[in-house]
Amino acid sequence: MRGHFFIPNPCGEFRNPKTGKIWIPDEEPKTFRKNPFEYSDWGPPSSARLFVGLRVGRGEFEGEEIDPEEVRDATMEVRLEQVGEEYGASFISQKGHWYDKKKKEVVPEDSLQIFLYPGDEGWEKFKKNVKALAEELADRFGQESIIMEFQHEGRVVEQGAVEWKD
């Protein structure tokens, strides 16, 4: 029961709902076990999300599935080059769909949501690096677009996409 504490009721007593018995604590709160974790303040919460479809959208391999591991590896490769040991990302596999204007139909596809966290690069450089990553992923995997969302100080501050232009 790591980090759990016995803290007396501010009213000074506990009533057992089954038996109706009242217990009044007569001692100070005690820790069952010391919590071995410490909180670390990283400053204002900042992050970015990329939404990457796992189907090639253009070029000679159009319609083929993309291995999510390849997207993860490419993300790691680019971010390590950008920020080195400060790299951090999380990946969520999900299902999505979008409307293909050329074919005039809804296209279901697997996709990845990539959460990125800034290194020591600062907010403006982080945004620039995330956009560069999105461009690289779009180019490498034949994506027509990759949606981006930036969060700073706990709120969404920018949304957009990198889009392929013929």
C-alpha positions in Angstrom: 0.0 0.0 0.0 2.7 2.4 -1.1 2.0 6.0 -0.2 -1.3 5.4 1.5 -1.9 7.2 4.8 -4.3 6.8 7.6 -5.7 10.3 8.2 -8.4 10.8 10.8 -11.8 12.2 9.7 -11.8 16.0 10.1 -15.0 15.5 12.1 -12.9 13.4 14.6 -14.7 10.1 14.3 -15.5 7.3 11.9 -18.9 5.4 11.9 -18.9 1.9 10.5 -21.9 1.9 8.1 -22.6 -1.8 8.7 -22.3 -2.0 12.5 -23.1 1.6 13.4 -20.1 1.5 15.8 -18.2 4.8 16.2 -14.5 4.9 16.5 -12.7 8.0 17.6 -9.0 8.1 16.8 -6.7 9.0 19.7 -3.4 9.0 17.9 -1.6 11.0 15.2 -1.8 9.7 11.5 0.7 7.0 10.7 2.3 6.2 7.3 2.0 2.5 6.4 5.1 2.8 4.2 7.2 5.7 3.0 6.4 6.6 -0.6 9.6 6.1 -2.6 8.6 8.5 -5.4 9.1 12.2 -5.4 7.3 14.8 -7.5 9.4 16.7 -10.0 8.0 19.9 -11.5 8.9 20.2 -15.2 7.3 23.6 -15.5 4.3 24.5 -17.7 2.9 21.4 -19.4 3.9 21.4 -23.1 3.4 18.7 -25.7 2.4 18.0 -29.3 0.3 15.3 -30.9 0.6 14.0 -34.5 -2.1 11.9 -36.1 -0.5 9.6 -38.7 -2.5 7.2 -40.9 -1.1 3.8 -41.5 -2.0 3.5 -45.2 0.1 5.0 -48.0 -2.0 7.9 -49.5 0.1 8.7 -52.6 2.8 7.5 -54.9 3.5 4.0 -56.3 2.6 2.2 -53.0 -0.8 4.0 -52.6 -3.2 1.9 -50.5 -0.6 -0.3 -48.9 -0.5 -0.7 -45.1 2.4 0.9 -43.2 4.0 -1.0 -40.3 3.5 1.1 -37.1 7.0 0.0 -35.9 8.5 1.7 -38.9 6.7 5.0 -37.9 7.9 4.6 -34.3 11.5 4.0 -35.5 11.4 7.0 -37.9 10.0 9.2 -35.1 12.8 8.1 -32.8 15.4 8.6 -35.4 14.4 12.1 -36.2 13.8 13.2 -32.6 17.1 11.8 -31.5 18.8 13.8 -34.2 16.9 16.9 -33.1 17.2 16.6 -29.3 19.5 13.7 -28.4 19.0 12.3 -25.0 16.1 14.6 -24.3 13.9 12.5 -26.6 10.5 11.4 -25.3 7.4 10.1 -27.2 4.3 7.9 -26.6 2.4 6.1 -29.3 -1.3 5.1 -29.3 -2.7 2.8 -31.9 -6.2 3.6 -33.0 -8.8 3.3 -35.7 -9.8 6.2 -37.8 -11.5 7.2 -41.0 -11.4 10.1 -43.4 -13.2 11.2 -46.5 -11.3 10.7 -49.8 -12.4 13.6 -52.0 -11.0 12.0 -55.2 -12.9 8.7 -54.7 -15.8 10.3 -52.9 -15.9 7.8 -50.1 -15.1 7.3 -46.5 -11.8 5.4 -46.0 -11.3 3.5 -42.7 -7.7 3.0 -41.6 -5.5 2.2 -38.7 -3.5 5.1 -37.4 -1.1 6.3 -34.7 -1.4 9.2 -32.3 2.1 10.3 -31.4 2.6 12.3 -28.2 5.8 14.3 -28.2 7.4 16.1 -25.3 9.9 18.9 -25.6 13.5 18.4 -24.7 15.7 21.3 -23.7 15.0 22.9 -27.1 12.5 25.6 -25.9 8.9 26.1 -27.0 9.5 27.8 -30.4 12.2 25.3 -31.5 10.0 22.4 -30.3 7.2 23.6 -32.6 9.6 23.9 -35.5 11.1 20.4 -34.8 7.6 18.8 -34.6 6.6 20.3 -37.9 9.9 19.1 -39.4 9.1 15.6 -38.0 5.6 15.7 -39.5 7.0 16.7 -42.9 9.6 13.9 -42.7 7.0 11.3 -41.8 4.6 12.5 -44.5 7.4 12.3 -47.1 8.8 9.0 -45.9 5.4 7.2 -45.7 3.6 8.7 -48.6 1.0 10.6 -46.5 -1.3 13.2 -48.0 -1.4 14.9 -44.6 -0.5 14.6 -41.0 -2.5 16.5 -38.4 -0.7 18.3 -35.7 -1.8 19.7 -32.4 0.3 21.7 -29.9 -0.5 22.1 -26.2 1.3 24.7 -24.1 0.6 25.5 -20.4 -2.2 22.9 -20.4 -4.3 24.1 -23.3 -4.3 23.6 -27.1 -2.7 26.6 -28.7 -2.3 25.6 -32.3 -3.7 23.0 -34.7 -2.9 22.4 -38.3 -1.5 19.9 -40.7 1.4 19.3 -43.1 -0.2 18.5 -46.4 1.3 17.2 -49.6 1.0 19.5 -52.6 1.4 18.0 -56.1 
